[in-house]
């Protein structure tokens, strides 16, 4: 291949990568903004923007002998938000439903 063709192919590949990266960033931003608008609409119209799920929390305390002691706390209600992304300091409900066991390491 000549140097001219190699430079042209390299330029085309760079442009394609830039377009793909820009599209991915733009799509992510669009999804985030639409999710925010839907959440704000749910809050304004009081259509279940929040939900409470039961979670099981436990503490993992390392011992001197290398073993770990587990202390299980009673199940508790935790507030979550019905959206794709975390909002107002709450985890999304879809995430919390999959992670009902929450471990705290010391």
Wavefront OBJ file of the C-alpha trace (Angstrom):
o trace
v 0.000 0.000 0.000
v 1.182 3.448 -0.687
v 1.544 6.025 2.039
v -1.308 8.090 0.602
v -3.796 5.195 0.746
v -2.653 4.224 4.236
v -3.159 7.810 5.471
v -6.604 7.939 3.859
v -7.685 4.654 5.513
v -6.354 5.868 8.846
v -8.313 9.123 8.480
v -11.549 7.274 7.614
v -11.155 4.935 10.609
v -10.530 7.903 12.918
v -13.668 9.647 11.625
v -15.753 6.498 12.144
v -14.462 6.132 15.711
v -15.203 9.792 16.457
v -18.736 9.411 15.077
v -19.345 6.256 17.142
v -17.997 7.865 20.322
v -19.981 11.073 19.767
v -23.151 9.085 19.092
v -22.699 7.020 22.264
v -22.161 10.122 24.388
v -25.106 11.914 22.773
v -27.418 8.926 23.221
v -26.408 8.560 26.882
v -27.059 12.256 27.487
v -30.439 12.036 25.731
v -31.504 9.010 27.809
v -30.388 10.762 31.013
v -32.333 13.936 30.166
v -35.493 12.038 29.176
v -35.253 9.993 32.386
v -34.908 13.222 34.378
v -37.937 14.775 32.634
v -40.060 11.675 33.278
v -38.994 11.644 36.930
v -39.790 15.348 37.381
v -43.181 14.766 35.754
v -43.870 11.895 38.166
v -42.953 14.097 41.130
v -45.097 16.997 39.881
v -48.149 14.814 39.212
v -47.528 12.574 42.267
v -47.544 9.380 40.166
v -45.388 7.101 42.306
v -41.960 8.680 41.903
v -40.740 6.786 44.972
v -41.152 3.297 46.323
v -40.057 1.432 49.439
v -38.440 -1.991 49.322
v -37.357 -4.312 52.110
v -33.600 -4.808 52.275
v -31.507 -7.124 54.434
v -28.439 -5.441 55.877
v -25.560 -7.193 57.525
v -22.138 -6.231 58.818
v -18.946 -8.127 57.955
v -16.325 -7.718 60.678
v -12.866 -9.235 60.080
v -11.419 -11.122 63.040
v -7.772 -11.381 64.061
v -7.673 -15.072 63.115
v -8.483 -14.229 59.479
v -12.136 -15.234 59.624
v -15.079 -12.883 59.160
v -17.930 -12.473 61.622
v -21.317 -11.598 60.170
v -23.881 -9.646 62.174
v -27.330 -9.673 60.573
v -29.627 -6.721 61.168
v -33.416 -6.975 60.959
v -34.940 -6.295 57.513
v -35.650 -2.604 56.947
v -37.540 -0.507 54.420
v -35.426 1.580 52.060
v -36.741 4.288 49.770
v -35.893 4.016 46.089
v -36.767 6.045 43.010
v -38.622 4.789 39.931
v -36.148 5.862 37.256
v -33.179 4.531 35.315
v -30.587 6.630 37.129
v -30.165 7.589 40.811
v -32.174 10.688 41.707
v -32.194 12.879 44.832
v -29.804 10.565 46.678
v -31.909 7.412 46.211
v -30.945 4.282 44.313
v -33.131 3.245 41.376
v -35.740 0.619 42.299
v -34.627 -1.740 39.514
v -31.159 -1.823 41.080
v -32.383 -2.166 44.651
v -34.666 -5.071 43.717
v -31.638 -6.989 42.470
v -29.471 -6.068 45.490
v -31.710 -6.636 48.509
v -28.794 -7.996 50.573
v -26.518 -5.112 51.542
v -23.179 -5.832 53.176
v -21.190 -3.317 55.208
v -17.476 -4.088 55.513
v -15.526 -2.861 58.525
l 1 2 3 4 5 6 7 8 9 10 11 12 13 14 15 16 17 18 19 20 21 22 23 24 25 26 27 28 29 30 31 32 33 34 35 36 37 38 39 40 41 42 43 44 45 46 47 48 49 50 51 52 53 54 55 56 57 58 59 60 61 62 63 64 65 66 67 68 69 70 71 72 73 74 75 76 77 78 79 80 81 82 83 84 85 86 87 88 89 90 91 92 93 94 95 96 97 98 99 100 101 102 103 104 105 106
